[in-house]
Amino acid sequence: MNNTKSATQDRKLEHIQLTAKSQTLAATSDKRFYYEPLFSGNAQELDLGIEFAGFSLKLPLWISSMTGGTGIAGKINENLARACGEFGIGMGLGSCRKLLDSDEFLDDFHVKSLANNSPVFANLGIAQLEELIDKNELSKVDRLVTKLNADGLIIHINPSQEWFQPEGDIIKRAPLETIETCVEYFKFPIIVKEVGQGMGPRTLKALMMMDLCAIEFASFGGTNFSKLEYLRNSNNLTVHEPLCHVGHTALEMVHMTNDLIDELGSAAKCKNFIISGGIKSYLDGHYLCKLSKGCAIFAMASEFLKTAMVDYESVQQQVREIKKGLNFANSFLSVRREH
């Protein structure tokens, strides 16, 4: 018996053995897509690149901010930055607060050289920026971005997290005022993001009318830093636990921004969106990006954290598989606008 015939018979036997386990229920069908198997070959390699906020990305993918100056953060950031350089994707660093007054943890964050031409953004919280404005020390942020050779700054707005955090900072003014001051003062690009609860329509409208590089959703459905701080807090905060569940999903925020693009017209200065928060797979990201009327890419954090804590090869394989999946999705799936 030749090898080809033997392999075919083995495969057919496997098919028979796995038939029972391969049953699917109609109710589990993914209603977000039409599957169109007629119009592409499955070996076709597509150009998945996108011009996003002045950067040329090879994939519509971003690695969301995760970890700052602690323990294994340096190795995690190194693995992630190497993936950015190899695959042409962007990343946000974890909070760089500790670098404002000390270079002790600089090596944990100084990874831009590994990312080559891919964007790497520094990251500071709204409370730190408010404090620096009050002290007339915004120049510290300029120095931070320069010494990291970063492409810009992410400002995370997190009043809910700070409220739950045992050692949380007091935010004295409306974050909008602080962001407006930063946009006017800094010459580098600025991204504004939440930290796991998303943003409502009034906030999105205000941000879209500003000269921002991009808006990152950090929506409800993924890692929620309010819930994280609630779990950290040794005080009995059970009465406040329902607040951890207030927020907006990525799908809700896509619909909000779509409506705002229609409403604002030319007044919408920022229509670049990093869709993050609850993105568990490339299909989630692909669907939401295609649904958006803006220029959208998707981002994940915890999914990358799992592999980056292992080794670079794990991250490398992860991005390769995401690329293969996006290639298939763009070849054979079309988005249902209503489902």
N, C-alpha and C positions, 0 to 999 in steps of 0.2 A: 504494500500500500504506500503510495507516495505521500510526502509530508503535507502537501496542500490538502489532499483528500482527508488525511488524518486530522488536521487542524480544523477542517470544516465539520467533521463528525463530532469532534470534542466540543466545538462551539455549540452545535445543535443540541448535544446532550446537556450542556450547561443551561441553554435556553429552556429546555423541558424542566430541568430541576428547579429553576428559579421562577417559573411561571406563576406559581401560587404567591410568592413573595412580591411579585411585580404588579399586582392588582392595584389600581388607583380608583379613588372615588371621585365622581363628578364634582362634588362639593369642594374638592381640594384644587380644582383648576385655577390657575393664576389669571384672574379676570382683568389684569392690567394690560395685557398684550393680545394682539392678533399674531398667530404663528403662521408665517407665509413661507412654505418650504420650496417654492417653485422658482425663485428668481436669483439664486446665488449658488455657487459651489462652496462646499464646506472647507475647501483648502484655500479659499481666497483670503489674501492678507490685505486688510483695509488700512488706510491712513486714518488713525484715530486722533491725530493732533488737533489742537485748538489754540487759537490766540486768545489769551485770557488776561485782561487787565494789564496789557503791555508785556506779557510774558508768553513765550512760545512753549507750550506744553506738548509732549508727545502722547499723553493720555489725559482724559478729563478727570484727573484724580489728584487729591490733596491729602496729606497726612496731617490730621488735626493736632493742635497743641496738647501735650500730655504731661510730661514730667520735668521738674526743675532740678536744682542743685542738690541731689541727694543720692548716695550710694551708687547704684548702677545706671544712673541717668546718662552718664557720659557714653557708655557702651550702647545704650538704647539709641541715643541721638546719632551716634556714629553709624550704626546699622541703617537707620532710617535715611540719613543724609546720603549714604552710599547708594541706596535704592533710588533716591531722587536723581542723583547724577547718572546712574545707569539707564533709567527708564524715562527720564524727562518729566518728572512730576514735582509738585511743590510741597513745602511743609512749613508748619508753624512750630517754633520752639515752645517749650513749657515756660512758665513764668520766669522772667529774667530779673526779678526784683533783687535777688542777692548780688547781682553784678553792678548795681548802681553805685555802691560804695566800697566794693571789694572785688578783686580779681581771683579770689580763692577758688571759685568754682568755674572760672573762665573756660578751662579745658573741656568741661562737660557740655558747653554750648558752642564752642568754636569749631563748627563743622562745615561751614560754608564751602571750604575748599573741596570737600568730598562731594558736594552737590553740583560742582561745575557751574553750568549756566542756569540751573534750575533755581527757582526762587526759594529763599529761606528767610522767614520773618521772625524778628524778635517779638517779645510778648510781655506786656505789662498790664496790670489791673487799673481800673478807673480810680480806685482810692489812692494808689501810689501817684498817679498823674495829678490828681487834685492836690495832693500834698506838695508835690514838686512845684506846681503853679503858685501855691500860696507862699512857698519859700523862694520863689523866683529862681528855681534850679532846673528848669526844663533842659538846659544845656547838658545836664547829666545824661539825658536820653539820647541826645545827639552823639555823645561820646560812646554810649553803650552800642548804638547801632553801628557806629564806625568801627569800634574794636572787634565786633562780631562779623564785620563785613557783610552785615545783613542787608537784604533788599528793601526792608521797610519794617513797620511796626504793627503788630496786632494789639488792639486795645480790647481787653475783655471787660464787659460790663456785668457785674455780679452782685447787685444789692441783696438778692435773696440768699446767696451763699454767705455773704459777709454777715447777714442777720443771724443765720444759724450757727456760724463758726464761733467756737468758744473764745478765740482770740481775734475775732473779726475786726476789720477796720470800720470806722464810722465814715460814711459818705455824707458829707455835709450839704452838698449842692446837687442839683439835677445833673446827672451824667452828661446830658446834652450840652450843657455849658462848657464842661471840661473838654469834650470832644471838639466842639467848635473852636476853642482856644488852640488845641493841638493841631487841628487842620490848618489853621492860620499860621501857626508858628513853624511847624516842621516842613521841610522841603522834600522829604522822602514819602513814599506811598504809605497809606494807613488803611488797615482792615479793622473793622469793628465786629466783635462776636459776643454771643452770650456764652453760658457755661453749662447748658443742659436743660434749660426750660424754654428756650426759644424766645420769640419777641412778637408782640401784638401789632396790629395795623398802624396805630399812631406812631409807635417807635420806628417801624419799618419805613413809614412815609417820611419821617424826619430824616432818617439816615439816607434814604434814596435821594433826597434833595441836597445832599452835601457832596463835596468833592472827595469822595472816598475811592480807594482802590477797589475794594470789594466789601461785601457784607457776608459774614459767615453765620449761618442759622444757629448752629449748636442747639438744635431743637429738642423738645421733649420726646423721650423714647430711647435714649442711650444713657451714657453715664450722666448722672444728675448730681451736680456738686452741692446742691442744697440738701439732697438726701444723704450724700456722703458726710457732710458736716453734721447733720442731724444724728447720724450713727456714731460720729466721733464724740459728740458732746456728752459729757458725763452727767449733765443736768437732766432732769426729767422733763422732756419737751413733748410728751405725748399729745398734749392739747394742741400743739402746733403742727403735728405730723401731716394733716391734710394739706398744708401749704406746699409740701413737697410735690404734690400732684397737680399743682397749677402750672399751666404752660401750653405750648402750641407745638403740634407735630410738624415734621418736615412737609408733609402733604398740605397741611393747613397753610403753612407759610409760603409754599409755592403758589397756592391759590390767592393768598393775600398780595404777594408781589405781582402776580399777573394782573390782578385788579388795579393795583397802584400804577403799573406801567400804562394801562389804558387811561386811568384817571389823570395822571400827571403829565403825560405827553412829553414835551421837550423839557419840562421842569424836572424830570427824573434824570439827575446827573449820574447816579450810580445804578447800573443795571447788571453789575457783575455779582454773582451769588455763588458762595461755596455752601453747598447743601450738605449739612452734617447733622448728626443727632439721630440715633436709631437706624443708621445705615448698616445693615448686617451683611449685605452681599452686593456684588456689582449690579445685580438686577434691580435692587432697590434704587441705587444711584442712577443707573441708566434710565429707569422709568421717570424719576423726578426731574432729571436734567432735560429729557425730551419734552416733558410736560411744561417746563418753565418757558416763559416768553423772554426771559433775560438771557444773558450769557452765563451759563451755569456749568459748574463742575461739581463733583461730589467728593465727600471726605469721610474718612473713618479714623477712629482713634484707638479704641480698645481692641479692635481686630488686629491692628498693627502692633499694638503693645505686646500682645501674646507672642508673636513671632520674633519681635525685636529683642525680647528678653532671652531668646534662645541663642540665635547666631545670625550672621548675615545671610547665610545660605537659605535659612527659613524665610526671611523677608523676601529674598530674591525669588524664590519659588512661588511665594504668595502673589507677588506682583505679576509674574509670568502668567499665572493662572487667571488673574483678573483680566489681563490683556487678552488672553485667549477667549475668555467669556464675553468680553465686550465686543470682540471681533464677531463672535457668533451672534450676539444680540443685534448688532447693527446689520448683519446679513439677513437674518430670518425673522426678526420681531419688529412689529410696529405698535405704537402706543395707542391704546383706546382712550380717547379723551374723556369719555364717561363710562363708568362700569359699576 
